[in-house]
Amino acid sequence: MKRITLVCGAGMSTSLLVTKMETAAIKLGVEAKIIAVAEADLKNHINNTDILLLGPQVRFLLNKYKTAYEPKGIIIDVINSIDYGMMNGEKVLNCALNLLQKSKE
């Protein structure tokens, strides 16, 4: 099971994206637990995360999170702005899956 955590300022704007990603996961036959959290609440969920995707509005946190969480084996990236704006759950899910696959190579 892949554990994907999305982070944005308040966790609200990523909630719809989570729903679309879950739908895409079912369609693709991928077992994934996908959650959206506010930046302030991430510390309560980081231990249950394989990949951390940042909403474009919090991309400034990328280096901070890479420093803190990559040593723990967590993959961190920023969601593509266009895919985020279009709420393209399938593209965001595929990006996450590709990042996970690359990390295992």
N, C-alpha and C positions, 0 to 999 in steps of 0.2 A: 504494500500500500504506500503510495506516495503522499507525503504530507506537505501541502503547499499553504503558505501563509501570505496573505496580501496585507500591506500596510498603507494606510493613508492618514491624513490629518486626524480625522475623527472616526474612521472605520465605516462611514456611511456610504460614500461614493463607491467603494469597492464591493459593497454587499450585492448590488445587482450583477456585477461582474462575476462574483462567486457563483451565483445562480446559473449564469450562462456557461461558466466553466464546468460546473457539475453536469449540466445537460450535455455538453460536448464530451465529457468523460464517459458518460453512459453510452452515448452514441459510438464512441471509439472503443468501448469495452475496457476502459482503464479504471483501475481501482485507485481512487484518490480521495483524501480528506482535505477539503479546501475551506479555509476560514478567512475572514476579513477582520482585522483589528485596528484600533487606533494606535498611533505611534506610542502614546503614553502607556498602553496596555500590553505592548509586545513582550515585555519581560516575563509576563505570565504565560506566554504561549511558545516561547522560543525553544524550549526543550522538546516540543512536539512538532518540530519543523525540519523538513529536509531541504526545502527551497523557500527563500524569502524574496518576494517580489514587491518592490516599492512602487506606489502610485507616482506618476510624474510630478505631482505637487510636493512630494517629500524626497525627491531625488537628491537633494542636498545632504541627506543622511547616508548616502551610499558608502562613502569612505569610512564613516564612523561604524556602520554595521559590518562592513567587510573586516575591519580591524578587530571588532569584538567577536564576530560569529564565524568567520571563515575558518579560524583555527579549530573550531568545534565540528568542522565538516559540513557546515550549512552553506549552501550556494545562495548568493545574493545578486540580484540584478534589478534594473528599473524596467517597468512595463513600458513598452512602446507607446508613445503619446497618441498616435493615431488609433491603435488597437484599443487603447484605454477609452478614448473619446467615443469610439464607435461601439464600445462595450462588446468587442469581438472575443467572446469567451473561448472559442475554438482556437483562434490564433494565439491567445495568451497561454492557454493550456499547452498547445504544441511547443511554444517557446520554452515553457517550464520543463516539459518532457525532454526536449532536446538538450537543455542545460544539464539535466540529470544524467542523460546518456553520455554526454561529453565528459562529465566528471568521473565516470566509471571506466573510461578508456585509458 
